[in-house]
Amino acid sequence: MPMSIATVNRERSLRTLTRNLFVFAGDDADEQLRRAETALLRANPSLANRDGFSSGVVVRIPADLGLATTARVSIPDLSVSGSLQEVRTALQLAVKTAEEAFIVGEKSGKQTLNRLQDDAFQRAIKRDAPKAVRLIEQSREAIAERLDASQENREALSGVLADALEQIERLEKLRR
C-alpha cells in the first residue's frame, strides 16, 4: 500500500494535528482519536516534541487505522517526475527553514551583543564583578565572530541550495 503523507500547517499539538488529518465518527470517536494519536506518534516520533510541529514538516500517515482521512492527507507521486517535484519542494523548504534559522540566530546574537555593550550593564559589571570584565569582552568577541561565520554559512548554504535547485531543473528538462 502506498505511503500517505501530510504536512504540518499551523497545528501545535498532536491532538489538533490528528483531528485535522482523520475523520472521527460514531460513539467511539474519542477512542478513535486516541488510537490515531498513538499511531501518528509511533509513525512520527518527532511529534513528541515542539520542533515536530514546525510548519511544513512532513508526517507519515499510518494506513492500518481503518479511519477515513481528510483532504490534507495525500499519496505522493513516486514517478520520476513526482520524485523530482518532491525533491524540489524539499529543497525549497530547506532554503526557507535554513533562512529562518539564520535569522533567529543572528537576531539572538545581535540582541546579546547589544546587552553586553549596554553602558548600564558595563558599569554594573565594572562595579559589581570587575573580574568578569575580561570574560564579558571575550564573550562579546566570540559572539561577533559567530555572527560573521553565520553570515558566511548563510551565503554558502544559499549557494549550495541554489545549485541543487538548478540540478533539479536540469533533470526535469532531461525527463521531458
N, C-alpha and C positions, 0 to 999 in steps of 0.2 A: 504494500500500500504506500502511495506517495506521502512524503512528509508534508504536513501542513505547518504554516508559519503565520506569525502576525508580528506587528511592531508595536512597541510601547508608544503611546501618544502622550497624553497628559496624566495618565494614571500614576499614582504614587503609593499604591498598596496592592498587595496580592488579591485581596477581595475585590477591589474595584476593577482590576485588570480581568479577573476571572469572570465577573459579571458582564464585562464588555465583550468577552470572546465567546461565551457559551449562552445557550438558551435554556433556562430553567423553568420547568412547569410541573404542575401536579402537587399532590400532598407532600411528596418527599423532596421538594425543591431545595430546602435547606441542606438536606443530606447530599443532594446532587452537587450543590455549591461546595460543600466541604470536600467531597470526593474530587471534584475538579481542581480545587485549590491544591490539594495534596499532590495530584498527578502533575499539575503545571509546575509546581515547585520541584518535584522529582525530575522532570524533564529539563528544568532550567534552574539549577542550583543558585545561579547569580541573583535570582529574585528573592533570596533570603536576606539581602541587604539593600540599602537605599540606592547604591550605584546601579543595581539591576533595573531601576526604573527610570533611567535617563531616556528622554525622548529619542526615538529611532532605534532603540535596542530591539533586535530580532529575537523572538521567543519561539521555541518549538511547541507545537500543539499536540498533545497525546491523542492518538487516534482510537484508543481502546476504551473510551469512556461511555460510548453509546449515547452521547449528548449531541444535539444539534449545535452548530457553531454559527456565529453571526457573520455578517459580510466582512468584518475585519480580518477574518481568517482566510488565508489563500494557500493554494498549492503552487509552489514556484515552478516556472518553466525550466526544465533541466536540459533543454536542447542547447546546442552551441550558442545560438543567438540569445536564448534566455539566460544562459550562464554568463555570457559576456555582459548582458544588461545587469545581471545581479552583481557582477564584479564592479561594473561602473558605479552602480548605486552604492556599493560598499565603500569604494574609494572616495566617492563624493561625501559620504557620511564620515569617513575617516578624516577628510580635509576639514569638515565642519567641526567635528569633535576635537581635533587637534587644535584648531584655531581657537575654539572656546577655552580649551585648557590653557593655552598660552596666554590668552587674555586674562584669565583668572589669576594665573601665576604671576604675570607681570604686574597686575593691579595690586596683588597682595605684597609683592616685593617693593613696589613703589610706596605703598602705604607704610610699610615697615621702615623704609628708608626715611620717609618724612617724619615718622615718630622719633627715630634715632637722631635726626638732625634738628628736632624741635628745640628752640632756645630754652624753654622752661625745663624740658627733660634734661638737656645738657647741664644746666645749672644745678638741677636736683641731683644728678649723678655726681657732679664735682663736689657738691656739698655733703651728700649722704653716703656716697660709696666711691671715694676718689680712686680706690684700687681698680674699680670697674671701668674707668675711663678708657683705658687701652683696649679692654675687651669689647667695649661698645664700638670703638673705632675699627677694630678688626672685623667685627660683625658687619658694620656698615660697608667696609671694603669687600667682604665676601658676598654680601647681597648685591652690591653693584656689579661685581664680576659675574654672578649668576644671571643677573638681568641681561648683561651683554651676551653671555653664552646662550641664553634663552632666545634672544633675537636672532643669533646666528643659526641656532637649531630650527627656529621657526622658518627662516628663509630656506634652509636646506631641505626640510621636510616638505615645504610647499613646492620646491623644485622637483623633488623625487615624485611626489604625488601627481604633479602636472605631467611629468614624463610618463608615469604609469597610465594616466588617462589618455595620453597620445598613443601609447601602445595598444590600448583597448580600441581606440579609433581605427588604427591600422588593421587590427584583427577583424573588426567589423567590416571594413572595406574588402578584405580578402574573402570574407564569408559571403559577400553579395554576388 
